[in-house]
Amino acid sequence: MHGTPSRIDFQSFQFQACYAVKKPIRFNAFLMNCVTHLAPGQWLAEGDRAPDYLAPSYWTDLARLLERGRFDAVFLGDVLGVYDVYDGGPDAALRQAAQVPMNDPLAVIPLMSQVTAHLCFGVTCSLSYEHPYTFSRRMSTLDHLTHGRIGWNIVTSYLDSAARNIGLDRQLSHDQRYDLADEYMEVCYKLWEGSWEDGAVVKDRVKGVYTDPSKVHPIAHEGTYYKVPGFHMCEPSPQRTPVLFQAGSSGRGKQFAGTHAECVFVAGPTRKIVARTVADIRAQASSLGRDGTASLAIFAMMTVVVGRSDEEVQQKLAAYRARASYEGAAALLSGWTGIDLAQYAPDDTLSYVDTDAGRSALASFSSADPERTWTVKEAIEYVSLGGRGPLVAGTPERVADELEAWITETGLDGFNLTYLSAHQTFADIVELLVPELQRRGLYREQYEAGTYREKLFAAGPRLSADHPGAGYAKR
């Protein structure tokens, strides 16, 4: 890893760098059903609630707090394997609770939905390791139970350890995973949108008929990866298809996002990197016949530390840095990139290497910004406090200035906010930052009515007409 990082030519790349029209900033709370999400070592703090993640009250208290702060959603990440790339095994991840132990994220959504009326839920589920027929039923069930407040973050997974634990030698190649994903989405659209017609459920007590069989159709799917002859087991849910998130930033990932995603989750340490990614994704969607602006909401990862004074902010930052686990962060970054960073000296320079893990994770610290080089130590220390997104710290006024600048210069719609202290980070945002943003007219005062899709796009609960999934509907 010595030498000059690879460089890519942005000469021909054109994008709109300034979005002059002010628009409301949207917040998602980004976390996992585990002890340590993106801030290894912080659970050691006195009073930190992260070790209480097994308790229902951990989730219900968080949901009430976020709804009080008018957050759009809880965005739940997930992985099915352990971070065992660093130092050739899982010990570092286990010692530091770096996304292990990890519980199923879907199970906590009904808990949170029952104590809220508007907060929505985006959940990460890997399509690489679950059949679309069974998965589509689980999502329809959640859409029913939440009254249409569910979204799905579509991932193809990147850890070989997950593939091995379901009997595979290793995961499919990066691009092959997306080929499988395209067919997976086709099966889901057929089940969610096309299997049951509108009006199939009649609930006729006089005739004793619940469902009109003539309006329920087998999907008869036979493809390269899947064969699904029958019809969907669930009656149509409020949205039918959940709001679709996607987080791929590689070339193939952007193509997939431009085709399927309604919301895209991006990550990068600088505005320049994120602006290019946003422009790429919107252009990709437009080239496929979709409205790259109105039909896509794009969120960037960010960590916010806010305090009532500069002195308070500096005290918080000093405490966070003192607790940060270098080993835990190294385990995470090695898993994201597929490179064992224990094999390199701290001062070695990160350069772009093509891997079958998360290509965008490595590119963020190498080829994405030719004007900046990162050492191994710098990258690990960077991700130790909130992952691959930037950390913004300051008084409410200072942080609001920074968020407004990010929205203006990148074309983002909002942020997936990570946390350093559970649940104090989100409490500070709700109590200090949100009122400042509201004062500036940059944040909602009240929730919009309707389903998750209606809140996001001020349209109907179903997929927009320009979305490929809408073409499978029998309306």
C-alpha positions as MATLAB code, in Angstrom:
seq = 'MHGTPSRIDFQSFQFQACYAVKKPIRFNAFLMNCVTHLAPGQWLAEGDRAPDYLAPSYWTDLARLLERGRFDAVFLGDVLGVYDVYDGGPDAALRQAAQVPMNDPLAVIPLMSQVTAHLCFGVTCSLSYEHPYTFSRRMSTLDHLTHGRIGWNIVTSYLDSAARNIGLDRQLSHDQRYDLADEYMEVCYKLWEGSWEDGAVVKDRVKGVYTDPSKVHPIAHEGTYYKVPGFHMCEPSPQRTPVLFQAGSSGRGKQFAGTHAECVFVAGPTRKIVARTVADIRAQASSLGRDGTASLAIFAMMTVVVGRSDEEVQQKLAAYRARASYEGAAALLSGWTGIDLAQYAPDDTLSYVDTDAGRSALASFSSADPERTWTVKEAIEYVSLGGRGPLVAGTPERVADELEAWITETGLDGFNLTYLSAHQTFADIVELLVPELQRRGLYREQYEAGTYREKLFAAGPRLSADHPGAGYAKR';
ca = [
       0.000    0.000    0.000;
       2.981    2.296   -0.366;
       3.150    4.792   -3.200;
       0.857    7.268   -4.878;
      -2.896    6.547   -4.743;
      -4.744    5.883   -7.988;
      -6.274    8.966   -9.545;
      -9.378    9.301  -11.647;
     -10.133   11.936  -14.233;
     -12.996   14.247  -13.278;
     -12.323   16.621  -16.187;
     -15.390   15.529  -18.123;
     -17.578   15.235  -15.044;
     -20.187   17.970  -14.856;
     -22.579   18.533  -12.008;
     -24.656   21.289  -10.478;
     -22.662   22.465   -7.472;
     -25.128   24.909   -6.018;
     -28.793   24.427   -5.168;
     -30.070   27.901   -4.346;
     -33.621   27.020   -3.308;
     -33.943   26.345    0.404;
     -35.701   23.115    1.237;
     -36.508   21.432    4.546;
     -33.721   19.251    5.901;
     -34.719   15.669    6.677;
     -33.225   13.598    9.489;
     -33.011    9.846    9.897;
     -31.522    8.310   13.029;
     -28.960    5.752   11.881;
     -28.257    2.789   14.165;
     -28.158   -0.992   14.424;
     -29.617   -3.552   16.797;
     -26.302   -3.970   18.580;
     -24.008   -2.422   21.193;
     -21.595   -0.617   18.885;
     -22.690    0.735   15.540;
     -20.102    3.259   14.288;
     -18.406    4.492   17.467;
     -16.471    1.626   19.076;
     -15.505    2.293   22.680;
     -18.227    4.817   23.484;
     -20.392    2.284   25.324;
     -17.842    2.489   28.166;
     -19.153    5.907   29.223;
     -21.089    6.104   32.467;
     -24.802    6.314   31.647;
     -24.470    5.339   27.979;
     -27.500    3.212   27.053;
     -25.908    1.193   24.246;
     -25.496   -1.964   26.392;
     -29.280   -1.817   27.044;
     -30.098   -2.548   23.389;
     -31.702   -5.875   24.413;
     -34.425   -4.099   26.408;
     -37.695   -3.072   24.698;
     -37.541    0.266   26.527;
     -34.295    1.120   24.717;
     -36.222    1.170   21.448;
     -39.496    2.649   22.652;
     -37.745    5.507   24.483;
     -35.696    6.242   21.354;
     -38.787    6.202   19.129;
     -40.648    8.668   21.355;
     -37.609   10.963   21.433;
     -37.204   10.956   17.653;
     -40.889   11.595   17.017;
     -40.729   14.532   19.417;
     -37.875   15.833   17.263;
     -39.866   15.327   14.026;
     -37.313   12.888   12.583;
     -38.345   11.266    9.325;
     -37.303    7.774   10.280;
     -35.186    5.318   12.172;
     -32.767    3.857    9.633;
     -31.674    0.416   10.857;
     -28.506   -1.044    9.417;
     -27.652   -4.734    9.536;
     -24.945   -7.256    8.701;
     -25.196  -11.048    8.650;
     -21.514  -11.778    9.162;
     -18.784  -10.841   11.588;
     -15.943   -8.430   10.827;
     -13.163  -11.011   10.625;
     -10.844   -9.424    8.051;
      -8.712   -7.412   10.482;
      -5.776   -9.431   11.810;
      -7.210  -12.520   10.151;
     -10.056  -13.227   12.562;
     -13.025  -11.931   14.610;
     -11.233  -11.297   17.922;
     -10.904   -7.524   17.528;
     -14.590   -7.150   16.598;
     -15.660   -9.349   19.515;
     -13.480   -7.531   22.050;
     -14.755   -4.133   20.961;
     -18.377   -5.148   20.237;
     -17.864   -3.842   16.695;
     -21.288   -4.723   15.252;
     -21.244   -8.032   17.115;
     -23.312   -9.252   18.922;
     -26.007   -8.225   16.443;
     -29.750   -8.894   16.639;
     -32.370   -8.906   13.877;
     -33.461   -5.307   13.156;
     -36.970   -6.165   11.966;
     -38.103   -7.356   15.389;
     -37.816   -3.926   17.044;
     -39.923   -2.086   14.462;
     -43.326   -3.175   15.839;
     -42.182   -2.047   19.303;
     -41.360    1.446   18.052;
     -44.376    1.728   15.776;
     -46.779    1.123   18.652;
     -45.546    4.152   20.620;
     -45.438    6.547   17.637;
     -47.864    7.807   15.020;
     -45.611    9.378   12.383;
     -42.032    8.121   12.757;
     -41.106    5.843    9.867;
     -38.725    2.899    9.681;
     -36.103    2.023    7.094;
     -34.685   -1.442    7.628;
     -31.644   -3.053    6.015;
     -32.218   -6.567    4.680;
     -29.758   -8.402    2.464;
     -31.324   -9.970   -0.594;
     -28.287  -12.218   -1.088;
     -29.303  -14.669    1.628;
     -33.104  -14.723    1.735;
     -35.586  -15.885   -0.872;
     -37.794  -13.088   -2.268;
     -40.992  -15.083   -1.697;
     -40.551  -15.283    2.075;
     -38.971  -11.856    2.356;
     -41.815  -10.100    0.529;
     -44.265  -11.489    3.097;
     -42.217  -10.165    6.010;
     -42.154   -6.667    4.530;
     -45.862   -6.674    3.706;
     -46.554   -7.706    7.296;
     -44.497   -4.800    8.617;
     -46.183   -2.376    6.231;
     -49.551   -3.504    7.608;
     -48.459   -3.314   11.264;
     -46.962    0.174   10.855;
     -49.862    1.490    8.723;
     -47.554    2.156    5.790;
     -44.487    3.476    7.599;
     -41.936    0.935    6.379;
     -38.978    1.238    4.012;
     -36.409   -1.312    2.841;
     -32.709   -0.589    2.460;
     -31.681   -2.984   -0.321;
     -28.203   -4.418    0.226;
     -26.315   -7.268   -1.404;
     -23.885   -7.809    1.540;
     -20.120   -7.541    1.477;
     -18.810   -9.927    4.168;
     -17.505  -13.348    3.158;
     -18.213  -14.525    6.707;
     -21.948  -14.178    6.061;
     -21.725  -16.255    2.869;
     -19.760  -18.996    4.648;
     -22.338  -19.250    7.416;
     -25.081  -20.178    4.976;
     -22.983  -22.806    3.243;
     -21.227  -20.872    0.467;
     -17.473  -20.800    0.015;
     -17.600  -17.031   -0.429;
     -19.947  -14.305   -1.582;
     -20.703  -13.733   -5.242;
     -18.567  -11.181   -7.074;
     -19.524   -7.525   -6.648;
     -21.263   -7.099  -10.023;
     -22.836  -10.565   -9.959;
     -24.519   -9.676   -6.678;
     -26.199   -6.761   -8.448;
     -27.264   -8.993  -11.348;
     -28.990  -11.241   -8.835;
     -30.463   -8.176   -7.139;
     -32.113   -6.973  -10.355;
     -33.999  -10.265  -10.676;
     -34.797  -10.264   -6.956;
     -36.483   -6.888   -7.364;
     -38.454   -8.162  -10.359;
     -39.861  -11.006   -8.240;
     -40.742   -8.623   -5.396;
     -42.502   -6.184   -7.742;
     -44.541   -9.012   -9.220;
     -45.583  -10.156   -5.730;
     -46.223   -6.745   -4.185;
     -47.648   -4.876   -7.161;
     -49.071   -7.439   -9.569;
     -50.260  -10.469   -7.654;
     -53.331   -8.924   -6.006;
     -55.480   -6.460   -7.923;
     -57.010   -3.432   -6.266;
     -60.380   -4.580   -4.990;
     -59.380   -8.224   -4.580;
     -60.203   -8.056   -0.869;
     -63.976   -7.580   -0.631;
     -64.756   -8.654    2.992;
     -68.356   -9.432    2.043;
     -70.028  -10.755    5.195;
     -73.348  -11.257    3.424;
     -71.909  -13.562    0.749;
     -69.244  -14.981    3.027;
     -66.424  -13.977    0.667;
     -63.234  -12.366    1.941;
     -61.201  -12.379   -1.311;
     -62.322  -12.459   -4.934;
     -60.186  -15.278   -6.426;
     -60.454  -13.841   -9.939;
     -58.395  -10.849   -8.823;
     -55.476  -12.805   -7.322;
     -52.840  -13.943   -9.815;
     -49.866  -16.332   -9.686;
     -46.743  -14.518  -10.845;
     -45.301  -17.513  -12.766;
     -41.740  -16.223  -12.501;
     -38.900  -18.279  -13.978;
     -35.534  -16.591  -14.190;
     -31.810  -17.155  -13.861;
     -31.760  -17.187  -10.074;
     -35.382  -17.664   -8.936;
     -38.487  -19.667   -9.743;
     -41.695  -18.472   -8.082;
     -44.907  -19.869   -9.601;
     -47.507  -18.784   -7.012;
     -49.172  -15.626   -5.768;
     -48.250  -13.360   -2.848;
     -49.432  -14.638    0.526;
     -50.399  -11.206    1.890;
     -53.252   -8.963    0.929;
     -52.109   -5.561   -0.353;
     -50.534   -3.383    2.335;
     -50.913    0.423    2.512;
     -47.878    1.039    0.274;
     -47.683   -2.402   -1.370;
     -44.004   -1.882   -2.120;
     -42.094   -0.409    0.853;
     -40.141    2.790    0.287;
     -36.952    1.605   -1.401;
     -33.538    2.683   -0.091;
     -30.200    1.759   -1.624;
     -26.666    2.593   -0.602;
     -24.342    1.488   -3.420;
     -21.900    4.119   -4.637;
     -19.837    2.005   -7.037;
     -20.550    2.301  -10.750;
     -22.768   -0.780  -10.675;
     -24.326    0.357   -7.423;
     -25.264    3.741   -8.886;
     -26.857    1.999  -11.862;
     -28.923   -0.149   -9.504;
     -29.882    2.879   -7.401;
     -30.863    4.869  -10.479;
     -33.157    2.035  -11.524;
     -34.800    0.984   -8.260;
     -34.149    3.387   -5.386;
     -36.500    6.074   -4.155;
     -34.074    7.058   -1.404;
     -30.308    6.727   -1.628;
     -27.906    6.624    1.300;
     -24.428    7.968    0.497;
     -21.293    8.466    2.572;
     -18.151   10.489    2.096;
     -15.838   12.630    4.213;
     -16.131   15.822    2.114;
     -18.787   17.843    0.311;
     -16.882   17.467   -2.954;
     -17.069   13.658   -2.838;
     -20.724   13.636   -1.819;
     -21.717   16.242   -4.440;
     -20.232   14.110   -7.222;
     -22.008   11.006   -5.939;
     -25.348   12.828   -5.687;
     -25.037   14.230   -9.188;
     -24.045   10.821  -10.561;
     -27.051    9.093   -9.030;
     -29.552   11.738  -10.151;
     -28.117   11.668  -13.680;
     -28.281    7.873  -13.747;
     -31.958    7.913  -12.745;
     -32.773   10.565  -15.362;
     -31.030    8.555  -18.082;
     -33.353    5.661  -17.255;
     -36.506    7.741  -17.703;
     -37.056    8.666  -14.069;
     -37.178   12.133  -12.532;
     -33.738   12.299  -10.950;
     -34.786   15.138   -8.654;
     -38.430   14.681   -7.680;
     -38.332   10.859   -7.587;
     -35.173   10.532   -5.476;
     -34.406   11.621   -1.924;
     -30.696   11.352   -1.098;
     -29.310   11.221    2.443;
     -25.683   11.430    3.568;
     -24.182    9.918    6.681;
     -23.158   12.481    9.280;
     -22.285   12.609   12.970;
     -23.328   15.693   14.930;
     -21.997   16.810   18.296;
     -23.906   19.833   19.556;
     -23.567   21.749   22.803;
     -24.769   24.948   24.393;
     -21.310   26.527   24.259;
     -17.991   26.012   22.506;
     -16.478   24.915   25.806;
     -19.136   22.234   26.292;
     -18.595   20.968   22.732;
     -14.830   20.695   23.235;
     -15.326   18.788   26.486;
     -17.610   16.315   24.725;
     -15.188   15.843   21.850;
     -12.256   15.269   24.192;
     -14.206   12.596   26.059;
     -15.304   10.889   22.839;
     -11.756   10.831   21.467;
     -10.379    9.433   24.718;
     -12.830    6.514   24.606;
     -12.590    5.803   20.855;
     -11.323    2.303   20.089;
      -8.670    2.226   17.359;
      -8.879   -1.577   17.235;
     -12.665   -1.544   16.883;
     -12.539    1.051   14.109;
      -9.810   -0.919   12.313;
     -11.989   -4.032   12.435;
     -14.886   -2.114   10.868;
     -12.855   -0.440    8.130;
     -11.101   -3.701    7.253;
     -14.490   -5.388    6.879;
     -15.898   -2.581    4.743;
     -12.936   -2.574    2.383;
     -12.002   -6.267    2.446;
      -8.389   -5.327    3.275;
      -6.622   -6.494    6.441;
      -5.299   -3.170    7.686;
      -3.315   -4.940   10.416;
      -0.847   -5.905    7.679;
       0.151   -2.296    7.012;
       2.005    0.355    8.919;
      -0.049    3.265   10.320;
       1.719    5.695    7.977;
       1.085    3.661    4.809;
      -1.083    5.462    2.252;
      -4.450    4.048    1.326;
      -4.710    3.477   -2.412;
      -7.598    2.156   -4.436;
      -7.666   -1.628   -4.724;
     -10.519   -3.390   -6.525;
     -12.196   -5.771   -4.054;
     -15.457   -7.681   -3.798;
     -16.284   -6.010   -0.497;
     -17.506   -2.410   -0.271;
     -15.778   -0.582   -3.119;
     -17.182    2.814   -2.146;
     -15.763    2.509    1.383;
     -12.196    2.282    0.112;
     -12.759    4.850   -2.640;
     -13.872    7.403   -0.028;
     -10.338    7.400    1.349;
      -8.418    6.999   -1.901;
      -9.550    7.658   -5.462;
     -12.696    9.718   -4.852;
     -10.765   12.891   -4.025;
      -7.432   13.090   -5.875;
      -6.460   16.164   -3.864;
      -6.361   14.284   -0.566;
      -4.327   11.273    0.518;
      -5.101    9.271    3.656;
      -2.789    7.160    5.757;
      -4.080    3.974    7.340;
      -3.962    5.619   10.780;
      -5.834    8.717    9.613;
      -8.625    6.687    8.021;
      -9.056    4.445   11.068;
      -9.151    7.381   13.455;
     -11.616    9.142   11.155;
     -14.125    6.264   11.123;
     -13.791    5.690   14.889;
     -16.201    8.565   15.560;
     -19.234    7.913   13.403;
     -18.019    5.967   10.374;
     -17.311    7.278    6.887;
     -19.356   10.459    7.082;
     -18.117   13.809    8.438;
     -18.292   14.824   12.087;
     -19.765   18.291   12.633;
     -19.416   19.778   16.098;
     -20.427   23.110   17.584;
     -23.196   25.211   19.017;
     -26.658   24.894   17.433;
     -25.959   27.932   15.267;
     -22.615   26.591   14.046;
     -23.977   23.130   13.260;
     -27.037   24.570   11.504;
     -24.735   26.689    9.317;
     -22.762   23.597    8.355;
     -25.799   21.455    7.561;
     -27.292   24.223    5.445;
     -24.017   24.486    3.519;
     -23.969   20.743    2.870;
     -27.521   20.821    1.518;
     -26.802   23.867   -0.638;
     -23.537   22.618   -2.120;
     -24.338   18.937   -2.635;
     -28.018   18.710   -3.550;
     -28.752   16.372   -0.641;
     -32.226   16.079    0.863;
     -31.098   15.238    4.371;
     -28.862   13.205    6.644;
     -28.612    9.792    8.232;
     -27.372   10.898   11.645;
     -25.172    8.503   13.568;
     -24.642    8.701   17.308;
     -21.680    8.693   19.663;
     -23.693    8.500   22.883;
     -26.903    6.468   23.182;
     -29.366    8.184   23.420;
     -27.764   11.493   24.421;
     -26.575   12.375   20.913;
     -30.142   12.299   19.597;
     -31.489   14.094   22.680;
     -29.027   16.951   22.049;
     -30.115   17.136   18.415;
     -33.805   17.204   19.349;
     -33.441   19.730   22.163;
     -30.763   22.048   20.730;
     -30.330   21.680   16.961;
     -33.899   21.096   15.766;
     -35.256   24.353   17.294;
     -32.484   26.318   15.573;
     -33.254   24.727   12.200;
     -36.968   25.402   12.717;
     -36.198   29.029   13.521;
     -34.493   29.276   10.121;
     -37.394   27.632    8.313;
     -35.206   24.633    7.425;
     -37.010   21.922    9.383;
     -40.604   20.781    9.679;
     -42.784   22.075   12.507;
     -45.348   19.299   12.090;
     -45.429   15.929   10.370;
     -47.066   15.451    6.995;
     -50.004   13.048    6.895;
     -49.977    9.645    5.255;
     -47.624    6.788    4.613;
     -43.825    6.950    4.470;
     -43.903    7.501    0.691;
     -46.531   10.240    1.014;
     -44.486   12.052    3.671;
     -41.368   11.937    1.500;
     -42.748   12.855   -1.900;
     -46.132   14.527   -1.292;
     -47.668   12.012   -3.685;
     -49.721    8.849   -3.328;
     -48.807    5.791   -1.253;
     -47.828    3.739   -4.316;
     -44.705    3.752   -6.454;
     -44.527    6.723   -8.829;
     -45.505    6.118  -12.442;
     -41.894    6.511  -13.636;
     -40.624    3.766  -11.306;
     -40.023    0.387  -13.019;
     -41.885   -1.438  -10.252;
     -45.100    0.435  -11.082;
     -45.236   -1.338  -14.426;
     -46.071   -4.648  -12.722;
     -49.267   -3.330  -11.142;
     -52.684   -4.454  -12.328;
     -54.646   -1.296  -11.682;
];
